[in-house]
Amino acid sequence: MPKTKKHEVKMDHLIERGMMLVWSKGYNATSVNDIVQAADVPKGSFYFYFDSKEDFAVKAIDKYFNQMFPPALEILQNNGVGPKQRLINFYEFRAHILKEEFNCKMGCMGCNLANEMGEHSEPIRKAIENKTEKVKGHITEVVELAQEYGEIDNSIAALDLVNFMEDAGRGAMVSMKEMNDCYPIDNFTMMIKHLLRA
C-alpha cells in the first residue's frame, strides 16, 4: 500500500515518542504498550506502521542518526576551520551535548542498543553498524586531510585512528552511565586533544 503524507506523519510521531523510551529505558524494558501509550495511539496502530518492535527499533535508529548527526557533520565539514581543529571541535561538541543536554545520563542511543541487542538482533546490529560506518567515514576524511596538512601524526592509518577514537568514545559513554558522572567524557575529550598532536 502506498504511503501517504498522513501515514508518514503518524509513523514519525510513533517513532519520535517511542525512540525516547527505548533510548532512556532500553529495548527490552520498553514494550509496545509503552510506545503506543507515549504516542497516545491505539495498540493496533503500531502494527499498521511496523512489522514488529524490532522493525520499530530499526526505523528509530535511522531517525536518531538523522536527527543527531547533521549538526556534528556541519562542524566536520566547516572548511573555514583547519581539519585538526574541526576534529577537536567535533568531539567537544559531542561532549557538550552529553553533558549539557543529557546531563551525562542518556549516552548514545546507537551505543546503548548495540550493547544491549548486538548479539540478539541482526537487523538492529546491522542498522547501527551501517550508520556508525557512515559517521566514521566522515571523520576519516577530515583525519586524512589533517595528516596531509601535517597537523596530526600520519604514521597511523587514518581509519585505524578513527576506529580507536570512536571505540574509546563508546567506552567513555558506558563508563559515564556506570559512574553517573561526566568525568569519563571529560577525560576522553582531553585525551583526544593529546592524541591529535602532530
C-alpha positions as CSV (number, residue, x, y, z in Angstrom):
1,M,0.0,0.0,0.0
2,P,1.5,3.4,-1.0
3,K,2.4,5.6,1.9
4,T,0.5,9.0,2.2
5,K,1.8,12.1,3.9
6,K,-0.6,11.4,6.8
7,H,0.8,7.9,7.1
8,E,4.3,9.3,7.3
9,V,3.4,11.9,9.9
10,K,1.7,9.3,12.2
11,M,4.5,6.9,11.8
12,D,7.0,9.6,12.6
13,H,5.1,10.6,15.7
14,L,5.2,7.0,17.0
15,I,8.9,6.8,16.3
16,E,9.6,10.1,18.0
17,R,7.8,9.2,21.2
18,G,9.0,5.6,21.3
19,M,12.5,6.5,20.4
20,M,12.9,8.5,23.7
21,L,11.6,5.5,25.7
22,V,14.0,3.0,24.0
23,W,16.8,5.5,24.4
24,S,16.3,6.1,28.1
25,K,14.9,2.7,29.3
26,G,16.4,0.2,26.8
27,Y,14.9,-2.1,24.2
28,N,13.9,-4.9,26.5
29,A,12.4,-2.6,29.1
30,T,10.2,-0.8,26.6
31,S,7.1,-2.6,25.5
32,V,4.9,-1.9,22.5
33,N,2.2,-0.8,25.1
34,D,4.7,1.7,26.4
35,I,5.3,3.1,23.0
36,V,1.6,3.5,22.0
37,Q,0.8,5.0,25.4
38,A,3.5,7.6,25.0
39,A,2.3,8.4,21.5
40,D,-1.4,8.3,22.6
41,V,-2.5,5.9,19.8
42,P,-4.3,2.6,19.8
43,K,-2.1,-0.5,20.0
44,G,-3.4,-1.7,16.7
45,S,-1.9,1.3,15.0
46,F,1.6,0.2,15.9
47,Y,1.3,-2.9,13.8
48,F,-0.1,-0.9,10.9
49,Y,3.1,1.1,10.7
50,F,5.7,-1.5,11.9
51,D,6.1,-5.2,11.4
52,S,7.4,-5.7,14.9
53,K,9.1,-4.0,17.8
54,E,12.4,-4.9,16.1
55,D,11.2,-3.2,12.9
56,F,10.3,-0.2,15.0
57,A,13.8,-0.1,16.6
58,V,15.5,-0.2,13.1
59,K,13.4,2.8,12.0
60,A,14.1,4.6,15.3
61,I,17.9,4.1,14.8
62,D,17.5,5.7,11.3
63,K,15.6,8.7,12.8
64,Y,18.0,9.0,15.7
65,F,21.1,9.3,13.5
66,N,19.3,11.6,11.0
67,Q,18.4,13.9,13.9
68,M,21.6,13.8,15.9
69,F,24.4,13.7,13.4
70,P,23.8,16.7,11.0
71,P,24.9,19.4,13.5
72,A,28.1,17.5,14.1
73,L,28.6,16.9,10.4
74,E,28.5,20.7,9.9
75,I,31.4,21.0,12.2
76,L,33.4,18.4,10.4
77,Q,32.7,20.0,7.0
78,N,33.4,23.6,8.1
79,N,36.1,24.5,5.6
80,G,36.7,27.8,7.3
81,V,38.5,25.9,10.1
82,G,41.6,23.7,9.8
83,P,40.9,20.0,9.8
84,K,42.6,19.3,13.1
85,Q,40.6,21.9,14.9
86,R,37.5,20.6,13.2
87,L,38.1,17.2,14.8
88,I,38.6,18.8,18.2
89,N,35.5,20.9,17.8
90,F,33.6,17.8,16.7
91,Y,34.5,15.9,19.9
92,E,34.0,18.9,22.1
93,F,30.5,19.3,20.6
94,R,29.6,15.7,21.3
95,A,30.8,16.2,24.9
96,H,28.8,19.3,25.3
97,I,25.6,17.5,24.1
98,L,26.2,14.6,26.5
99,K,26.9,17.0,29.4
100,E,24.6,19.9,28.9
101,E,21.6,18.4,27.1
102,F,21.6,14.8,28.6
103,N,23.2,15.5,31.9
104,C,25.6,12.6,31.4
105,K,22.7,10.1,31.7
106,M,21.4,9.2,28.3
107,G,24.6,8.4,26.3
108,C,24.2,7.5,22.6
109,M,21.1,5.6,21.6
110,G,23.0,3.7,19.0
111,C,25.7,2.6,21.5
112,N,23.1,1.7,24.1
113,L,21.2,-0.5,21.6
114,A,24.4,-2.1,20.3
115,N,25.4,-3.1,23.8
116,E,22.0,-4.5,24.6
117,M,20.9,-6.0,21.3
118,G,24.0,-6.5,19.2
119,E,24.2,-10.2,19.9
120,H,20.4,-10.8,19.8
121,S,19.1,-8.9,16.8
122,E,20.9,-8.9,13.4
123,P,18.6,-6.2,11.9
124,I,19.3,-3.9,14.8
125,R,23.0,-4.7,14.9
126,K,23.3,-4.1,11.1
127,A,21.3,-0.8,11.2
128,I,23.7,0.6,13.9
129,E,26.7,-0.7,12.1
130,N,25.7,1.0,8.8
131,K,25.1,4.3,10.5
132,T,28.3,4.1,12.5
133,E,30.4,3.3,9.4
134,K,29.0,6.4,7.7
135,V,29.9,8.6,10.7
136,K,33.4,7.1,10.8
137,G,33.7,7.7,7.0
138,H,33.1,11.5,7.5
139,I,35.6,11.6,10.4
140,T,38.2,9.7,8.5
141,E,38.0,12.2,5.6
142,V,38.9,15.0,8.0
143,V,41.7,13.0,9.7
144,E,43.2,12.2,6.2
145,L,43.2,15.9,5.4
146,A,44.8,16.9,8.7
147,Q,47.5,14.3,8.0
148,E,48.1,15.8,4.5
149,Y,48.5,19.2,6.1
150,G,50.9,17.8,8.7
151,E,48.6,18.8,11.5
152,I,48.5,15.4,13.1
153,D,50.7,12.3,13.0
154,N,50.5,10.4,9.7
155,S,52.3,7.3,10.9
156,I,49.0,5.7,11.8
157,A,46.4,4.9,9.1
158,A,43.5,7.4,9.4
159,L,40.8,4.7,9.6
160,D,42.7,2.9,12.4
161,L,43.0,6.2,14.3
162,V,39.3,6.9,13.8
163,N,38.2,3.4,14.9
164,F,40.3,3.8,18.1
165,M,38.8,7.2,18.9
166,E,35.3,6.1,18.3
167,D,35.7,2.9,20.3
168,A,37.2,4.9,23.1
169,G,34.3,7.3,22.9
170,R,31.8,4.5,23.2
171,G,33.7,3.1,26.2
172,A,33.6,6.5,27.8
173,M,29.9,6.7,27.4
174,V,29.4,3.3,29.0
175,S,31.6,4.4,32.0
176,M,29.8,7.7,32.2
177,K,26.5,5.8,32.7
178,E,28.0,3.3,35.2
179,M,29.6,6.1,37.3
180,N,26.7,8.6,36.8
181,D,29.4,11.2,36.3
182,C,30.7,13.3,33.4
183,Y,34.4,12.5,34.2
184,P,34.8,9.8,31.6
185,I,33.6,12.1,28.8
186,D,35.8,15.0,30.0
187,N,38.8,12.6,30.2
188,F,38.1,11.2,26.8
189,T,37.9,14.7,25.3
190,M,41.2,15.7,26.9
191,M,42.9,12.5,25.6
192,I,41.7,13.2,22.1
193,K,43.4,16.6,22.1
194,H,46.7,14.9,23.1
195,L,46.2,12.1,20.6
196,L,45.7,14.5,17.7
197,R,49.0,16.3,18.3
198,A,51.3,16.3,15.2
